[in-house]
Amino acid sequence: GAVVSQHPSRVICKSGTSVKIECRSLDFQATTMFWYRQFPKKSLMLMATSNEGSKATYEQGVEKDKFLINHASLTLSTLTVTSAHPEDSSFYICSAVFLSGLFRETQYFGPGTRLLVL
Amino acid sequence: GQNIDQPTEMTATEGAIVQINCTYQTSGFNGLFWYQQHAGEAPTFLSYNVLDGLEEKGRFSSFLSRSKGYSYLLLKELQMKDSASYLCAVILRGAGTALIFGKGTTLSVSS
């Protein structure tokens, strides 16, 4: 299957600092990527849809000024958690849409980034 | 709202067959995915069903009935490494739209 990478895999930061997470589609171009977060033993919750060359679309309740998304190229989307707080500690996962046929698409997930805010 | 239901937990023994059901009631439907997620890791793709019927891929098979809003994931010849959470997800519209996930089914395989 298609490969999606995320960097860093794990980050610990102080409260009030900003953290940038990168999501890359390694062997395909993705005009659309998604950012999810997942709390322990909970399902994935969609945060935002990242579209190459345009503004991200945020889900209700997700602060766009706090979670900055930039999809500057067809293979890279970044999520920046600004002024991080302990409650932002979570598992952040991106996915990229891979179109394998006219009506066939698959979303492949990155390995995730575990953020811990102290 | 969107509703995707799966059992919370299931248990099975090595070598057995297990079927994980998923029912959905959504405002749209463009396909259904099954993902496997081990604790602390990201989901990995298992299957994607668009049309009614059974799709087989090795030890894993996935079935879809659009008219009934129902899917299942069938795992054969269970192995210990199959212990994981299995996520059912629906894509509501066309290409490039987000997935709506169920809460996942935690499968425990014992020897």
Interface residues (C-beta under 8 A of the other chain):
Chain A: G1 Q6 T31 T32 F34 K42 S43 L44 L46 T49 N51 F91 I93 S95 V97 L99 F103 R104 E105 T106 Q107 Y108 F109 G110 P111 G112 R114
Chain B: G31 F33 Y35 G40 E41 A42 P43 T44 F45 Y48 V50 L87 I91 A95 G96 T97 A98 L99 I100 F101 G102 K103 G104
